[in-house]
């Protein structure tokens, strides 16, 4: 959100109201994270959403699954960018959406490089289907197959049940 607000404020003197479109797109690109959460857990509870991504990010950043994990966020793919570019020919305001998406994605990629996980997200839909073989693609797989320190994530065991995880490998109980 800070990225969206900051970029809107900086760009407004130069591109006027289009800066708001740019800033909103910087934030709204992440709607695809909600799609990932709902698809993986069959749940839309916001509290579960934050537990899900806090757990997933900790597993990635602590090197529990870094080279084994792969996800796709549809709004962060080349296909989405190309579609926006194509549609921008008829709807020029979509140029600002495209630039906002790319701006956001650049900072995501810098962050993933910082944490040494630059390839945990597929850049395209075909790439995802090619690379997902032998990869972890859901929190279900992590909770069912990896040792998880349950103390680090209050209520994770309860959420895992809500999400339909069959078994959890727990440490620290």
Residue pairs with C-beta under 8 A, 6 or more apart in sequence:
1 27
3 26
3 27
3 103
3 104
3 107
4 23
4 24
4 25
4 26
4 27
4 100
5 23
7 19
7 22
7 23
7 26
7 100
7 103
8 19
8 20
8 22
8 23
8 24
9 19
10 19
11 18
11 19
11 22
11 23
12 19
12 20
15 22
15 96
18 93
18 96
19 96
21 93
21 96
21 97
21 100
22 96
22 97
22 99
22 100
22 103
23 100
24 100
25 96
25 97
25 98
25 99
25 100
25 101
25 104
26 100
26 101
26 103
26 104
27 104
29 75
29 76
29 100
29 101
29 104
29 105
30 73
30 75
30 104
31 75
32 73
32 74
32 75
32 76
33 53
33 73
34 44
34 49
35 73
35 74
36 71
36 72
36 73
37 43
37 44
37 48
37 49
37 52
37 53
38 44
40 52
40 138
40 139
40 140
40 163
41 48
41 52
41 139
41 162
41 163
41 164
42 163
42 164
43 162
43 163
45 162
48 159
48 162
48 163
51 153
51 155
51 156
51 159
52 139
52 159
52 163
54 153
55 139
55 142
55 153
55 156
56 139
56 142
58 64
58 152
58 153
59 65
59 69
59 142
59 146
60 66
60 69
60 115
60 117
60 120
61 115
61 117
64 142
64 146
65 136
65 142
65 146
66 116
66 117
66 120
68 135
68 136
69 117
69 120
69 135
69 136
69 137
69 142
70 119
70 120
70 121
70 122
70 128
70 131
70 132
70 135
70 136
70 137
71 120
71 121
71 122
71 137
72 121
72 122
72 125
72 128
73 121
74 80
74 125
75 101
76 101
76 105
76 108
76 121
76 123
77 122
77 123
77 124
77 125
78 123
78 124
79 124
79 125
80 101
81 98
81 101
81 102
84 94
84 97
84 98
84 101
85 94
85 98
87 94
88 94
88 95
88 97
88 98
108 121
109 118
112 118
112 120
112 121
122 128
122 131
122 132
136 142
136 145
139 163
139 165
140 163
140 164
140 165
140 166
142 148
143 160
143 165
143 168
143 169
144 165
144 166
144 167
144 168
144 169
145 169
146 169
147 169
147 170
147 171
148 156
148 168
148 169
148 170
148 171
149 170
149 171
149 172
150 156
150 157
150 168
150 170
150 171
150 172
150 173
151 172
151 173
152 172
157 168
157 170
160 168
